[in-house]
Amino acid sequence: MDTPVKTIKKRMSKSFKDLLKEMDDGRLPALDSVARWCEDADLMVTLLDKGNEHFHSFQVTCHELLESVEQRQLESAKAAAAALNRMRKECHSRYK
């Protein structure tokens, strides 16, 4: 049985891939999809016990992504998503 953290991380992984695909195809993802992903991200950092020193910058970047989509700024959204992807990879390689 999956733990709450594992369930959230699986959902986040799939939805983030979907967000990246849309942006790679030159489309902004739906605002509600990005908002849900950011809500999951905020919840995830409250449940994890590793990597706390990175959570603030991760959350700031999550909200930069959300703001970029709200303002319909594709390039800014892509930059925030790329930064989040780098953070995720660094965190997973260090703590997983």
N, C-alpha and C positions, 0 to 999 in steps of 0.2 A: 504494500500500500504506500502511495506517495505521501510525503509530508507536505504541509502547506507551502513551505518554501519551494520544494521541488515542483509542485503543481504550478505555482506562480512563475517560476523560472521557465518551465516548459511552454506555458502560454505566452510569456514574454518573448521567448526565442522565436516561436512561430510567427507571432504578430510583427516582430521587428523585421524578420525576413520579408514579410509581406510589404511592410512600409518601405524597406530598401528597394524592393522590386518595383514598386510604383514610382519611386523617385528616379530609379535607373531608367525607367520607361518615359521619363519626362513629365510625370504627373505628380501633383501634390496628393498625399494620402488624405483620406477623409479626416476631418477635424475630430470627430468622435472616436475614431480608431486611435489617433495619436493621444487624445486625452485619456482613454482607457489604459493605454500602454504606460503613460506617465503616472497614472494612479497606481498601477501595478508596481512600477519602479519605486514609488514612494513607500508602498507597503513592504516591498521586498527589503529595502534597507533597514526597516524597523525590525525585521525578523532575523537578519543575518548577524553572525557574531564574528565575522572576519572581514577585514578590509575597511573598517570604519573610517580610517583616515582618508579614504577616497570618496566617501559618500556625498560630501557637500558638493564637490566639483561635478560628480555624476548627476546629482539632482539639479544643479544649476544648468547643466547642459541639456538635461531632459526638458526643462522648462524653456530653454532657448529653442529647442525643436518645436515645442508646442506653439510658442509665440511666432515662430517663422511660418508655421502652417496657418495660424490665425491671420497673419498679415499677407498670406499668399506669396511668400518669398521662397521660391523653390531652391535657389542656390544656397540661401542661408540654412534652409531645412536640410539640404544634402550635407552641408558642412557640419552641422550639429550631429546628424546621424553618423557621419564618418568618425567624428570625435567619440561618440558613444560606442561605436563599434571597436575603436582602438582601446578605449577604457575597459570594455567588456573582455576583450582578448587578454589584455595585461592582467586584469584581476583574476580571470580564470586560470591563466598560466601560473600565477603566483599562489593562489589559494585553493585551487581545486585539487 
